[in-house]
Amino acid sequence: MAESSSLYAPDWLAYPQEPAHLDPAIWEASFQRTASGQVEVDGLPVTQLAQDYGTPAYLFSETVFRARASRFRQAFEEAFAPYGGEVSVYYAGKSFLTTAVAAWAIQEGLYLDTASGGELALAQGAGVPGERIALHGNNKSAAEIERALTYEVGRLVADSVPELELIGRVAEGLGKQAPVMLRVTPGVHASTHDFIATAHEDQKFGQSMLAGTARLAGLTEAQLAELGLSQDDSYAAVALALAHQSPHLDLRGLHCHIGSQIFEAEGFAQAADRVLTFAAQMQEGLGVSLPELDLGGGYGIAYTQQDAPRSPEQVAGQLASSVMASCQRLGISLPHLSFEPGRSISGPSGATLYEVGTIKDIEVEDAEGKTRLRRYVSVDGGMSDNPRPVLYEADYTVTLANRAPEGQQLLSRVVGKHCESGDIVIRYCYLPADLKAGDLLLVAATGAYNHVMASNYNYVTRPPVVTTAVGGTARLMVRRETEEDMLQRDLGLL
Ligand SMILES: *Cc1c(COP(=O)(O)O)cnc(C)c1O
């Protein structure tokens, strides 16, 4: 019977021989199934957590977060140390950010990437020193820039010529000099979902390094000539020359970020090589100095059995050797390197706890026209707490968490409670045939891009974030949204 349902499973999803087993490639060691059959997080049984905090709830392990943050930092520092390279590792806050998490990242020796005035406000509230913060974004407002400069953030990453000019004007008004990096587009199409591959040319981020794109910067021929450039140069060259010339901008170097959830080393090596080649050309041709290079983040994690991420040490080691090879080929010295892992730190730190509600079996025809069963399992959350399946066709792994999954396993689809047929939490999984309402499901690796992307669709309140740590402590990090919170912005206009 198991074999017949497996016709509906994608190739990567095997019928579980040991359904109680938590694959350590997907579940960090803080997530363990005990002899009772129940899953514990940092030693806390999920039934206890559900009782104390309700469901759905995001569970976020401080233990895992701190360990992954410091492991990435150390891996990069150690990989570049033999070459005398200095490294800063930024935690990409947009993947998961709370006051405590910002503080943990700093305590573990990392810097913090922010991507909006709101993220910056949170970092300030957490007491993150300005020099430890970078501000990103492709459309920063004057107010956001002013906030960043007033707080004296370490780096502003400029995404276009108009933005660079705006940063210059705001800095001038404040009587300051803005430390800027210029984001460039290395033209590498990393193999990931199209919406999160951000370095090929036809997308909104970064500035082109391609010859002949200078004219897109909107300067006259005479203005270009004044900068020592012509229409044969690149858009990024214009930005560099403008930044170099401005007394209000302190040009630190180039930045690139090729995408997210990337597994291969190749894309990163290629991007680094292209950016370093461009940096060498510009230092030579324009006489600018570019002492820093920020290579972004994007390292993939295991959501399901089909994902095979590299370890932080492999990621850092491969990047160090490819960056060194490029520098040697170009005859330039190693710049100060920065990296910005987000998901690879926060993702495996979190999991989402749901309660099972209605269960419905559907008959569908398979490829051979045979009638088959598909089980729909509804949970008490969905696309409002995890929009990634809808946005990116993301897959996740789920396990029955309040007791051991035993006996026959059925091919199932876990769906949310929203008014959309696309409201899927897990497209394909095996769950025990005796699953019933009131059981608890735990979805792995939801620490990144879930809480921070949550919405109130269908006026569903957003879940709390409960943080756990070794020794069996649980603390409420973000409380559950109440209906009152949610409705108070509606001013009751009749
Ligand atoms: C999103 C983002 C990151 C982090 O990406 P992850 O895939 O979460 O590692 C880093 N840098 C920039 C500029 C980003 O936009």
The ligand as an ORCA input file, in Angstrom:
! r2SCAN-3c Opt
* xyz 0 1
  C      18.953     38.728      1.573
  C      20.332     39.217      1.574
  C      21.321     38.515      2.273
  C      21.057     37.224      2.995
  O      20.674     36.211      2.137
  P      20.527     34.715      2.716
  O      20.080     33.940      1.553
  O      19.495     34.783      3.783
  O      21.862     34.314      3.223
  C      22.594     39.044      2.289
  N      22.880     40.186      1.650
  C      21.961     40.885      0.967
  C      22.341     42.151      0.302
  C      20.658     40.430      0.903
  O      19.751     41.114      0.220
*
